[in-house]
């Protein structure tokens, strides 16, 4: 239906009406998402071909837009908020988080500088300090000390920021000016394990260092980086005239939830003068519970650390927390101050301008949804759900271990279980396809030691024991 509206702006009354309706729509969606096929059943280009080839010339009624949402958009949605979603990693959005996001969108703040909305910057400053206490992180990450934290869009951006900061520190800021990947004719080398997330390879590409200057270190039986292999590779590279400068350790690899020994890797990094970044995107949230903080041993040796509240802390995407031991390293590497961004507060050094802590200039008011979430759940509320998810994953692992047809193929310290049918890759691949095609649940796979492995990750906001039990029943019935 076309609208005759000379102004074209949505009025306050119309916004209020449609806003209430949208909240009702989302609440209804959450109430019914469990019954929907988890994996979208759409074929390639269904939506693309169904929509018009150009935008409408005239304003359309919002009810017509929502009708098309139901008709065209919803069939193409894979339901990440379903309690039967066990794929990839948790993405448990929550009511308070979404309300915070709604307020952020309504305020329309562009928080690139302190002066462009002081509350945007200062709430983020406080939230980052809250997270240090919440996770039991080293105190040098507090803003009152040399370090500090900032909210990034994703762990990929966080590792890129850390890599650039490390590059500029070792080159004394020369590569920002001159370009290239060498210092004093020595090529810079970075180190990851064979299980490290692919974002580190992309960061090497974007930073201009190049993937040829990235070394992948072998892992042990727990899929953790072999520290001794790292040490040997560094010695070989130095003897050949390279300059090692960066190593990434992981708390919870995506494939298997492998956890690197931060103490061993960190000591090598200190001895060799490498920047150590810790990627805890997958499993860092577990540290909210004191009993799961063993994975943080050695974190005091890290120069930077990242985890994703948008993965397992009921904060909707995007919200990724990056901490640095020395905030000057990151600011020196990324700060540019054209005349149009200068202001008295910035030039006095009395405030933080978070634009200097990230790749883009613009910033969303991410801290609002984090603040809403932390205040709604409280520390004990978050701990309750994390403990429940870990318990469910461990119980699922017990069922697999007791099965005649399936086997566990990797350690499962937290909420991810890697398992497979004993009859080989083809059977496992067919099983995953059959399960996902059913729409009753969604699982993803990986390869470990060259074998096809099924992953089951527990962590969605509304997943309970009955959903994990149902998943196991389906896995057995369809195998």
Secondary structure, 3 states (H helix, E strand, C coil): CECCCCCCCCCHHHHHHHHHHHHHHHHHHHHHHHHCCCCCCCCCCHHHHHCCCCCCCCCECHHHHHHHHHHHHHHHCCCCCCCCECCCCCCCCCHHHHHHHHHHHHHCCCCCCHHHCHHHHHHHHHHHHHHHHHHCCCHHHCCCCCCEEEEECCHHHHHHHHHHHHHHHHHCCHHHHHCCCEECCEEEEEEEECCCCCHHHHHHHHCCCCHHHEEEECECCCCCECHHHHHHHHHHHHHCCCEEEEEEEEECCCCCCCECCHHHHHHHHHHHCCEEEEECCCCHHHHHCHHHHHHHCCHHHCCEEEEEHHHHCCCCCCCEEEEECCHHHHHHHHCCCCHHHCCHHHHHCCCCCHHHHCCCCCCCCCHHHHHHHHHHHHHHHHHHHHHHHHHHHHHHHHHHHHCCCEEECCCCCCCEEEEEECCCHHHHHHHHHHHHHHCCCECEEEEECCEEEEEEECCCCCCCHHHHHHHHHHHHHHC
